[in-house]
């Protein structure tokens, strides 16, 4: 299922080609993966849980 998704790199990730990076794919849920090891698996969040996470203030 994650192969059908469009992955986007985090704006907070290192901008270099070899830099650490987190990618996110949106659908009925939200998938998160390590771009350097995309085949290692994903974390899955419900859309409301992801929204609460990214809106949280430090």
C-alpha positions as CSV (number, residue, x, y, z in Angstrom):
1,X,0.0,0.0,0.0
2,X,2.8,2.5,0.8
3,X,4.0,2.0,-2.8
4,X,0.9,3.8,-4.2
5,X,1.6,6.9,-2.2
6,X,3.4,10.1,-2.9
7,X,6.2,10.6,-0.4
8,X,7.3,14.1,0.8
9,X,10.4,15.0,2.6
10,X,10.2,16.9,5.9
11,X,11.0,20.6,5.6
12,X,13.1,20.1,8.8
13,X,15.3,17.4,7.2
14,X,18.9,18.1,6.2
15,X,18.9,19.5,2.6
16,X,21.8,17.5,1.4
17,X,21.4,14.4,-0.8
18,X,23.0,12.2,1.9
19,X,21.3,14.0,4.8
20,X,19.0,12.5,7.4
21,X,15.5,12.7,6.2
22,X,12.0,11.7,7.3
23,X,9.3,11.2,4.6
24,X,5.6,11.4,5.0
25,X,2.8,10.1,2.8
26,X,-0.8,11.1,3.3
27,X,-4.0,9.0,2.6
28,X,-6.8,7.8,4.8
29,X,-3.9,7.5,7.3
30,X,-0.4,9.0,7.5
31,X,2.7,6.9,6.9
32,X,6.2,8.0,8.1
33,X,9.5,6.4,7.0
34,X,13.3,7.0,7.0
35,X,14.2,8.0,3.4
36,X,17.7,6.4,3.8
37,X,16.1,3.0,4.5
38,X,12.6,3.2,2.9
39,X,12.2,-0.5,2.8
40,X,12.6,-1.0,6.5
41,X,9.0,-0.2,7.3
42,X,6.8,2.7,8.2
43,X,5.0,4.2,11.2
44,X,1.3,4.6,10.7
45,X,-0.8,7.3,12.3
46,X,-4.5,8.1,12.0
47,X,-5.1,11.5,10.4
48,X,-6.4,13.1,13.6
49,X,-3.4,11.8,15.6
50,X,-1.0,13.2,13.0
51,X,-2.8,16.5,13.0
52,X,-2.5,16.7,16.8
53,X,1.2,15.8,16.6
54,X,2.2,18.5,14.1
55,X,0.0,21.2,15.7
56,X,1.5,20.6,19.1
57,X,3.5,23.6,20.5
58,X,6.8,23.0,22.4
